């Protein structure tokens, strides 16, 4: 005995729920979206951890540099106040200016490297995630 055709309303309702008869494909796509969302959250947390470590390193480096320039400035001021002649005062000031500038340039280079490393480490989890998406 053959099955009777479904009434029109029932057939339309069934097609509205699963128009192409591909309900399993929709569930699979939903699972993929959930996995992608979880992967993005994981990548974000890893990135934030890397940023936290990088910023802590930069803060420690900045504190050390600040302490060093304060000590160098204090020592130069003491030498300057102890100078017996104007020529000696100019010499002390010139030496201090030269070493302060060289130290600044070296420290600026170091900070640039630290910030570049921070950016690379913070981006790395997203780079891996984008590679996975592009591979699909």
Secondary structure, 3 states (H helix, E strand, C coil): CCCCCCCHHHHHHHHHHCCCCCHHHHHHHHHHHHHHHHHHHHHHHHHHHHHHHHHHHHHHHHHHHHHHHHHHHHHHHHHHHCCCCHHHHHHHHHHHHHHHHHHHHHHHHHHHHHHHHHHHHHHHHHHHHHHHHHHC
